[in-house]
Amino acid sequence: MAKKRGSWARQRQRAEKRRVLVADLMDGSETERSIAEQLGVGKSTIHRDVAMLEDRWKAQSLVKVETSMARDIHRAESAIGFIWPEVMSANLRAVRELVSLLKYKGDLLGYGPDIAVKSEIEIDPTESVPKVISRITIMRRSDDES
């Protein structure tokens, strides 16, 4: 039995080395048939190698996209936290920036064009320190609003 396991391990190792070569040849826009001929293996072997490589690359890309997206969402949330005191002190520029950040965050989260961010600010001038009433609403746009 030990002989078979060693043989299996060698086959896997050869397959991985071949896949490295296949990936390099794919970068050169070679066809599967051409790659098979160059490596001295069957076209179906190369076809399976290409499918496996593409699956690996997709998985790696998804992880990178998710990581990048999470980082960007964190940055947007940090920026929101940073400007929040200015928003609460009735700084209209900060409120506009907040709305922009919320839209950006919504885009990252995939809300799409059918989601609208609406902001309303009310300042009560009768208070000795102006009281800010801020409402930010994230809502789905109806067909007539688009």
C-alpha positions as CSV (number, residue, x, y, z in Angstrom):
1,M,0.0,0.0,0.0
2,A,2.8,2.5,0.8
3,K,3.9,2.2,-2.8
4,K,0.6,3.3,-4.1
5,R,0.5,6.4,-1.8
6,G,3.9,7.4,-2.9
7,S,2.9,6.9,-6.5
8,W,-0.3,9.0,-5.9
9,A,1.8,11.8,-4.3
10,R,4.2,11.8,-7.3
11,Q,1.3,12.0,-9.7
12,R,-0.2,15.0,-7.8
13,Q,3.2,16.7,-7.8
14,R,3.6,16.1,-11.5
15,A,0.1,17.5,-12.1
16,E,0.8,20.6,-10.1
17,K,4.1,21.2,-12.0
18,R,2.2,20.7,-15.2
19,R,-0.5,23.2,-14.1
20,V,2.1,25.8,-13.5
21,L,3.3,25.3,-17.1
22,V,-0.3,25.3,-18.3
23,A,-1.0,28.6,-16.6
24,D,2.1,30.2,-18.2
25,L,1.2,29.0,-21.6
26,M,-2.4,30.2,-21.1
27,D,-1.0,33.7,-20.5
28,G,0.5,33.5,-24.0
29,S,-2.9,32.8,-25.5
30,E,-2.1,29.3,-26.4
31,T,-5.0,26.9,-27.3
32,E,-5.6,23.9,-25.2
33,R,-4.7,21.7,-28.1
34,S,-1.4,23.5,-28.5
35,I,-0.6,23.3,-24.8
36,A,-1.4,19.6,-24.8
37,E,1.0,19.0,-27.8
38,Q,3.8,21.1,-26.2
39,L,3.5,19.2,-22.9
40,G,3.0,15.8,-24.4
41,V,-0.4,15.0,-22.7
42,G,-4.0,14.6,-23.9
43,K,-6.2,17.6,-24.6
44,S,-8.7,16.3,-22.0
45,T,-5.9,16.5,-19.4
46,I,-5.2,20.1,-20.3
47,H,-9.0,20.9,-20.4
48,R,-9.3,19.6,-16.7
49,D,-6.1,21.5,-15.7
50,V,-7.5,24.7,-17.2
51,A,-10.9,24.2,-15.4
52,M,-9.1,23.6,-12.1
53,L,-6.8,26.7,-12.6
54,E,-9.8,28.9,-13.5
55,D,-11.7,27.7,-10.4
56,R,-8.7,28.5,-8.2
57,W,-8.3,31.9,-9.8
58,K,-12.0,32.7,-9.3
59,A,-11.8,31.7,-5.6
60,Q,-8.7,33.8,-5.1
61,S,-10.3,36.8,-6.8
62,L,-13.5,36.5,-4.8
63,V,-11.5,36.6,-1.5
64,K,-9.5,39.6,-2.8
65,V,-12.7,41.4,-3.8
66,E,-14.4,40.6,-0.5
67,T,-11.3,41.8,1.4
68,S,-11.1,45.0,-0.6
69,M,-14.8,45.7,-0.2
70,A,-14.7,45.1,3.6
71,R,-11.7,47.5,3.8
72,D,-13.5,50.2,1.8
73,I,-16.6,49.8,3.9
74,H,-14.5,50.2,7.0
75,R,-12.9,53.3,5.6
76,A,-16.3,54.8,4.8
77,E,-17.5,54.0,8.3
78,S,-14.4,55.6,9.8
79,A,-14.9,58.7,7.7
80,I,-18.5,58.9,8.8
81,G,-17.4,58.6,12.4
82,F,-14.9,61.4,11.9
83,I,-17.3,63.9,10.4
84,W,-20.2,62.9,12.6
85,P,-19.5,65.7,15.3
86,E,-19.6,68.3,12.5
87,V,-22.9,66.8,11.2
88,M,-24.4,67.1,14.6
89,S,-23.2,70.7,14.9
90,A,-25.2,71.7,11.8
91,N,-22.2,71.9,9.4
92,L,-24.1,71.6,6.1
93,R,-20.9,70.7,4.2
94,A,-20.3,67.8,6.6
95,V,-23.9,66.7,6.1
96,R,-23.5,66.7,2.3
97,E,-20.3,64.7,2.8
98,L,-22.2,62.3,5.0
99,V,-24.8,61.8,2.4
100,S,-22.1,61.2,-0.2
101,L,-20.4,58.6,2.1
102,L,-23.7,56.9,2.7
103,K,-24.3,56.6,-1.1
104,Y,-20.8,55.3,-1.6
105,K,-21.3,52.7,1.2
106,G,-24.6,51.8,-0.4
107,D,-22.9,51.2,-3.7
108,L,-20.3,49.0,-2.1
109,L,-23.1,47.0,-0.4
110,G,-24.8,46.6,-3.7
111,Y,-27.9,48.7,-3.0
112,G,-28.0,49.8,-6.7
113,P,-29.7,52.6,-8.4
114,D,-33.1,51.7,-7.0
115,I,-32.0,52.9,-3.5
116,A,-32.0,56.6,-2.6
117,V,-30.4,58.4,0.3
118,K,-32.5,61.4,1.5
119,S,-31.3,63.8,4.1
120,E,-33.3,66.4,6.0
121,I,-31.8,68.8,8.4
122,E,-33.6,71.1,10.7
123,I,-32.0,73.7,12.9
124,D,-33.9,75.1,15.9
125,P,-32.6,78.7,16.2
126,T,-34.5,79.4,19.4
127,E,-32.1,77.3,21.4
128,S,-29.1,79.1,22.9
129,V,-27.0,76.4,21.3
130,P,-28.6,75.6,17.9
131,K,-30.2,72.2,18.1
132,V,-29.8,70.1,15.0
133,I,-32.4,67.6,14.0
134,S,-31.0,65.4,11.3
135,R,-32.9,62.7,9.5
136,I,-31.1,60.5,7.0
137,T,-33.4,58.0,5.2
138,I,-32.3,55.2,3.0
139,M,-35.2,54.1,0.9
140,R,-36.2,52.2,-2.2
141,R,-37.1,54.4,-5.1
142,S,-40.5,53.9,-6.6
143,D,-40.9,53.7,-10.4
144,D,-42.3,57.2,-10.6
145,E,-39.4,58.8,-8.7
146,S,-36.6,57.3,-10.9
